[in-house]
Amino acid sequence: MALTNNKFVTTWVDEMAAMTKPDKIVWIDGSEEQLAALRDEACSTGEIIKLNQELLPNCYLHRTAVNDVARVEGRTFICTSKKEDAGNINNWMDPKECYAKLTKLFTGSMTGRTMYVIPYSMSVVGSPFAKYGIELTDSIYVVLNMAIMTRVGTDVLEALGEGGDFIKGLHSKAQLDEENRYIVHFPEDNTIWSVNSGYGGNVLLGKKCFALRIASYLGKKEGWMAEHMLILGLENPEGEIKYITAAFPSACGKTNLAMLIPPTVYKEKGYKVWCVGDDIAWLRVGDDGRLWAVNPENGFFGVAPGTNDKSNPNALATTKRDTIFTNVVHNLDNNTVWWEGLDNDPPANAIDWKGNPWDYKKYDKKDKSTCGAHPNSRFTASAKNCPCVSSEFNNPNGVPVTAIVFGGRRAKTAPLVYQSRSWQHGVFVGSIMASETTAAATGAVGVVRRDPMAMRPFAGYDMGDYFAHWLEMGKKIPNKPLIFNVNWFRTDDEGHFIWPGFGDNMRVLMWILARCDGKVDAVETPIGFVPKAEDIDLTGLDLSIDTLKGLLDVDKDLWKDELAGIEEFYKQVGDRVPQELYDELAELKARLG
């Protein structure tokens, strides 16, 4: 029974059902009763496993197919009527060709299954930022995850009213056939189709597909920004809170920074850190001329391995209830979960992520195939359970942004922190971001790849146009945030990290906020402004001021080498790279002499 009379919605649902041929259609109303019944059903078929309800209340374990464990950039397409609008960085397919190809894969794909209709909102329902979507899926796992990650329910349909302004998402596990796996976006049609995958990033269509790829396209069209950024608030002892957004490629400590715990030197003075978002920020110019940000999501889809009491106690605490764990170790002794890096106490009686008995004694750090949990295993957890969730989390107007931070993982090139010379220069700094690759995307590990604004896999249109949109936004924000770049990952000659990272990254954020307030001076270098070493508080750290000076050092020769890589990347992006960024590159060259 449809939950709405909206003809745009019902007609589309009918059309998709006629193609996929489900045995029945169930509308998701967002009620706890319905979700509980679906959890019970998924437990009865083995789709999910109920964990120890005393130790992990309302927590469940799921295993994906062994061939379906990460986002697949090679199978992800942007389908625009003109190829050049998708750009050189994205995979492109002609929309007509793509619809024809995928229609064959979707036809009859839900026979013998139920189609679930999920009405959901990105951001708070009714907020000026809010955008609505409907995802059709044949996976209970998807329904349960979307209910954590987004705001699901009948109020979304009420907010939509009679209008047709919603993102149409169609997903089917089909045969989970790797050769016919596609995650395709039709930005001109507000449509996303995903077939033959059951893995989060490919099938939770509100996440990267809608909140970044489609939303970035909408933002360009409508004059706002959808960015791959965390949002955090830093509260001083007087109770004043300043907000920072920050973009990092995968495995650069984004979630850890979003849920940072202040080091003792700040904690004792009464400083606090609040998490507004760990992954995605939607940004708009407010009536006051400042940039305002919301996190359009309602939960965290975090990487499990390496999450522990030291690296991220807040994330770990968030997973203790109402969480779905994907591809982690099942500890049979107490019916809980485990993953590499959780603690030094691997379970003796365990099942690995593939569903096979796992012997931790055979685990070899160097050989990923011996891991009990997949390196990209996940937890889907509700933001409301995070100990440091911001009181502004559900503020429909978002929070005002004081600083924007870009970061990557560079062993030698980038200093610990530097400030851009202007908004335009800041866009240049974001456009040249680079990092060593990790397991979150399939492919080689340890290769330096350019990942502008951490949006390389997520911009829903041409990357040069995306840069131009950033420059355009700069003209629309009277009170612009300052733009910075950080690098926690400088290494010594033995390859050890020099900066302690984790909670101590707050020391750098404090300098950034001091700069925004005009309270500290900086040293001009060819790449931007770096701190005076004495302006970063090292209290309680086993790090000398000379070592810090080394971390802030700008090696001109390394940056001269960097120029060629930037030019090569701009060529790859193509002829839509704005002239302003080439001007910035020329000026950097000149400053490097």
GIZI-V671092 format. One record per residue. N is the residue number from 1. RES is the residue in one small letter. SS is DSSP state (2 for helix, 1 for strand, 0 for the rest). BURIAL is # if it has 24 or more other C-alpha atoms within 12 Angstrom, else .. Layout:
# GIZI-V671092
{{N/RES/SS/BURIAL} {N/RES/SS/BURIAL}}
This chain:
# GIZI-V671092
{{1/m/0/.} {2/a/0/.} {3/l/0/#} {4/t/0/#} {5/n/0/.} {6/n/0/.} {7/k/2/.} {8/f/2/.} {9/v/2/#} {10/t/2/#} {11/t/2/.} {12/w/2/#} {13/v/2/#} {14/d/2/.} {15/e/2/.} {16/m/2/#} {17/a/2/#} {18/a/2/.} {19/m/2/.} {20/t/2/#} {21/k/0/#} {22/p/0/#} {23/d/0/.} {24/k/1/.} {25/i/1/#} {26/v/1/#} {27/w/1/#} {28/i/1/#} {29/d/0/#} {30/g/0/#} {31/s/0/.} {32/e/2/.} {33/e/2/.} {34/q/2/.} {35/l/2/#} {36/a/2/.} {37/a/2/.} {38/l/2/#} {39/r/2/#} {40/d/2/.} {41/e/2/.} {42/a/2/#} {43/c/2/.} {44/s/2/.} {45/t/2/.} {46/g/0/.} {47/e/0/#} {48/i/0/#} {49/i/1/#} {50/k/1/#} {51/l/0/#} {52/n/0/.} {53/q/0/.} {54/e/0/.} {55/l/0/.} {56/l/0/#} {57/p/0/.} {58/n/0/#} {59/c/0/#} {60/y/1/#} {61/l/1/#} {62/h/1/#} {63/r/0/#} {64/t/0/#} {65/a/0/#} {66/v/0/#} {67/n/0/.} {68/d/0/#} {69/v/0/#} {70/a/0/#} {71/r/1/#} {72/v/0/#} {73/e/2/#} {74/g/2/#} {75/r/2/#} {76/t/1/#} {77/f/1/#} {78/i/1/#} {79/c/0/#} {80/t/0/#} {81/s/0/.} {82/k/0/.} {83/k/2/.} {84/e/2/#} {85/d/2/#} {86/a/2/#} {87/g/0/#} {88/n/0/#} {89/i/0/#} {90/n/0/#} {91/n/1/#} {92/w/1/#} {93/m/0/#} {94/d/0/#} {95/p/2/#} {96/k/2/.} {97/e/2/.} {98/c/2/#} {99/y/2/#} {100/a/2/.} {101/k/2/.} {102/l/2/#} {103/t/2/#} {104/k/2/.} {105/l/2/#} {106/f/2/#} {107/t/0/#} {108/g/0/#} {109/s/0/#} {110/m/0/#} {111/t/0/.} {112/g/0/.} {113/r/0/.} {114/t/1/#} {115/m/1/#} {116/y/1/#} {117/v/1/#} {118/i/1/#} {119/p/1/#} {120/y/1/#} {121/s/1/#} {122/m/1/#} {123/s/0/#} {124/v/0/#} {125/v/0/#} {126/g/0/.} {127/s/0/.} {128/p/0/#} {129/f/0/#} {130/a/0/#} {131/k/1/#} {132/y/1/#} {133/g/1/#} {134/i/1/#} {135/e/1/#} {136/l/1/#} {137/t/1/#} {138/d/0/#} {139/s/0/#} {140/i/2/#} {141/y/2/#} {142/v/2/#} {143/v/2/#} {144/l/2/#} {145/n/2/#} {146/m/2/#} {147/a/2/#} {148/i/2/#} {149/m/2/#} {150/t/0/#} {151/r/1/#} {152/v/1/#} {153/g/0/#} {154/t/2/#} {155/d/2/#} {156/v/2/#} {157/l/2/#} {158/e/2/.} {159/a/2/#} {160/l/2/#} {161/g/0/.} {162/e/0/.} {163/g/0/.} {164/g/0/#} {165/d/0/#} {166/f/0/#} {167/i/1/#} {168/k/1/#} {169/g/1/#} {170/l/1/#} {171/h/1/#} {172/s/1/#} {173/k/0/#} {174/a/0/#} {175/q/0/#} {176/l/0/#} {177/d/0/.} {178/e/2/#} {179/e/2/.} {180/n/2/#} {181/r/0/#} {182/y/1/#} {183/i/1/#} {184/v/1/#} {185/h/1/#} {186/f/1/#} {187/p/2/#} {188/e/2/#} {189/d/2/#} {190/n/0/#} {191/t/1/#} {192/i/1/#} {193/w/1/#} {194/s/1/#} {195/v/1/#} {196/n/0/#} {197/s/0/#} {198/g/0/#} {199/y/0/#} {200/g/2/#} {201/g/2/#} {202/n/2/#} {203/v/2/#} {204/l/0/#} {205/l/0/#} {206/g/2/#} {207/k/2/#} {208/k/2/#} {209/c/2/#} {210/f/2/#} {211/a/2/#} {212/l/2/#} {213/r/2/#} {214/i/2/#} {215/a/2/#} {216/s/2/#} {217/y/2/#} {218/l/2/#} {219/g/2/#} {220/k/2/#} {221/k/2/.} {222/e/2/.} {223/g/0/#} {224/w/0/#} {225/m/1/#} {226/a/1/#} {227/e/1/#} {228/h/0/#} {229/m/1/#} {230/l/1/#} {231/i/1/#} {232/l/1/#} {233/g/1/#} {234/l/1/#} {235/e/1/#} {236/n/0/.} {237/p/0/.} {238/e/0/.} {239/g/0/.} {240/e/0/.} {241/i/1/#} {242/k/1/#} {243/y/1/#} {244/i/1/#} {245/t/1/#} {246/a/1/#} {247/a/1/#} {248/f/1/#} {249/p/0/#} {250/s/0/#} {251/a/0/#} {252/c/0/#} {253/g/0/#} {254/k/2/#} {255/t/2/#} {256/n/2/#} {257/l/2/#} {258/a/2/#} {259/m/0/#} {260/l/0/#} {261/i/0/#} {262/p/0/#} {263/p/0/#} {264/t/2/.} {265/v/2/.} {266/y/2/#} {267/k/2/.} {268/e/0/.} {269/k/0/.} {270/g/0/.} {271/y/0/#} {272/k/1/#} {273/v/1/#} {274/w/1/#} {275/c/1/#} {276/v/1/#} {277/g/1/#} {278/d/0/#} {279/d/0/#} {280/i/0/#} {281/a/1/#} {282/w/1/#} {283/l/1/#} {284/r/1/#} {285/v/1/#} {286/g/0/#} {287/d/0/.} {288/d/0/.} {289/g/0/.} {290/r/1/#} {291/l/1/#} {292/w/1/#} {293/a/1/#} {294/v/1/#} {295/n/0/#} {296/p/0/#} {297/e/0/#} {298/n/0/#} {299/g/1/#} {300/f/1/#} {301/f/1/#} {302/g/1/#} {303/v/1/#} {304/a/0/#} {305/p/0/#} {306/g/0/#} {307/t/0/#} {308/n/0/#} {309/d/0/.} {310/k/0/.} {311/s/0/#} {312/n/0/#} {313/p/2/#} {314/n/2/#} {315/a/2/#} {316/l/2/#} {317/a/2/#} {318/t/2/#} {319/t/0/#} {320/k/0/#} {321/r/0/#} {322/d/0/#} {323/t/0/#} {324/i/1/#} {325/f/1/#} {326/t/1/#} {327/n/0/#} {328/v/0/#} {329/v/1/#} {330/h/1/#} {331/n/1/#} {332/l/0/.} {333/d/0/.} {334/n/0/.} {335/n/0/#} {336/t/1/#} {337/v/1/#} {338/w/1/#} {339/w/0/#} {340/e/0/#} {341/g/0/#} {342/l/0/#} {343/d/0/.} {344/n/0/.} {345/d/0/.} {346/p/0/#} {347/p/0/#} {348/a/0/.} {349/n/0/#} {350/a/1/#} {351/i/1/#} {352/d/0/#} {353/w/0/#} {354/k/0/#} {355/g/0/#} {356/n/0/.} {357/p/1/.} {358/w/1/#} {359/d/0/.} {360/y/2/#} {361/k/2/.} {362/k/2/.} {363/y/0/.} {364/d/0/.} {365/k/0/.} {366/k/0/.} {367/d/0/.} {368/k/2/.} {369/s/2/.} {370/t/2/#} {371/c/0/#} {372/g/0/#} {373/a/0/#} {374/h/0/#} {375/p/0/#} {376/n/0/#} {377/s/0/#} {378/r/1/#} {379/f/1/#} {380/t/1/#} {381/a/1/#} {382/s/1/#} {383/a/2/#} {384/k/2/#} {385/n/2/#} {386/c/0/#} {387/p/0/#} {388/c/0/#} {389/v/1/#} {390/s/0/#} {391/s/0/.} {392/e/0/#} {393/f/0/#} {394/n/0/#} {395/n/0/#} {396/p/0/.} {397/n/0/#} {398/g/0/#} {399/v/1/#} {400/p/1/#} {401/v/1/#} {402/t/1/#} {403/a/1/#} {404/i/1/#} {405/v/1/#} {406/f/1/#} {407/g/1/#} {408/g/0/#} {409/r/0/#} {410/r/0/#} {411/a/0/#} {412/k/0/#} {413/t/0/#} {414/a/0/#} {415/p/0/#} {416/l/0/#} {417/v/1/#} {418/y/1/#} {419/q/1/#} {420/s/0/#} {421/r/0/#} {422/s/0/.} {423/w/2/#} {424/q/2/#} {425/h/2/#} {426/g/2/#} {427/v/2/#} {428/f/2/#} {429/v/2/#} {430/g/2/#} {431/s/2/#} {432/i/0/#} {433/m/0/#} {434/a/1/#} {435/s/1/#} {436/e/1/#} {437/t/0/#} {438/t/0/#} {439/a/0/#} {440/a/0/#} {441/a/1/#} {442/t/0/.} {443/g/0/.} {444/a/0/.} {445/v/0/.} {446/g/0/.} {447/v/0/.} {448/v/1/.} {449/r/1/#} {450/r/1/#} {451/d/0/#} {452/p/2/#} {453/m/2/#} {454/a/2/#} {455/m/0/#} {456/r/0/#} {457/p/0/#} {458/f/0/#} {459/a/0/#} {460/g/0/#} {461/y/0/#} {462/d/0/#} {463/m/2/#} {464/g/2/#} {465/d/2/#} {466/y/2/#} {467/f/2/#} {468/a/2/#} {469/h/2/#} {470/w/2/#} {471/l/2/#} {472/e/2/.} {473/m/2/#} {474/g/2/#} {475/k/2/.} {476/k/2/.} {477/i/0/#} {478/p/0/.} {479/n/1/.} {480/k/0/#} {481/p/0/#} {482/l/1/#} {483/i/1/#} {484/f/1/#} {485/n/1/#} {486/v/1/#} {487/n/0/#} {488/w/0/#} {489/f/0/#} {490/r/0/#} {491/t/1/#} {492/d/0/.} {493/d/0/.} {494/e/0/.} {495/g/0/.} {496/h/0/.} {497/f/1/.} {498/i/0/#} {499/w/0/#} {500/p/0/#} {501/g/0/#} {502/f/2/#} {503/g/2/#} {504/d/2/#} {505/n/2/#} {506/m/2/#} {507/r/2/#} {508/v/2/#} {509/l/2/#} {510/m/2/#} {511/w/2/#} {512/i/2/#} {513/l/2/#} {514/a/2/#} {515/r/2/#} {516/c/2/#} {517/d/0/.} {518/g/0/.} {519/k/0/.} {520/v/0/.} {521/d/0/.} {522/a/1/#} {523/v/1/#} {524/e/1/.} {525/t/1/#} {526/p/0/#} {527/i/0/#} {528/g/1/#} {529/f/1/#} {530/v/1/#} {531/p/1/#} {532/k/0/#} {533/a/2/#} {534/e/2/.} {535/d/2/#} {536/i/0/#} {537/d/0/#} {538/l/0/#} {539/t/0/.} {540/g/0/.} {541/l/0/.} {542/d/0/.} {543/l/0/.} {544/s/0/.} {545/i/2/.} {546/d/2/.} {547/t/2/.} {548/l/2/#} {549/k/2/#} {550/g/2/#} {551/l/2/#} {552/l/0/#} {553/d/0/#} {554/v/0/#} {555/d/0/.} {556/k/2/.} {557/d/2/.} {558/l/2/.} {559/w/2/#} {560/k/2/#} {561/d/2/.} {562/e/2/#} {563/l/2/#} {564/a/2/.} {565/g/2/.} {566/i/2/#} {567/e/2/#} {568/e/2/.} {569/f/2/#} {570/y/2/#} {571/k/2/.} {572/q/2/.} {573/v/2/#} {574/g/0/#} {575/d/0/.} {576/r/0/#} {577/v/0/#} {578/p/0/#} {579/q/2/.} {580/e/2/#} {581/l/2/#} {582/y/2/#} {583/d/2/.} {584/e/2/#} {585/l/2/#} {586/a/2/.} {587/e/2/.} {588/l/2/#} {589/k/2/.} {590/a/2/.} {591/r/2/.} {592/l/2/.} {593/g/0/.}}
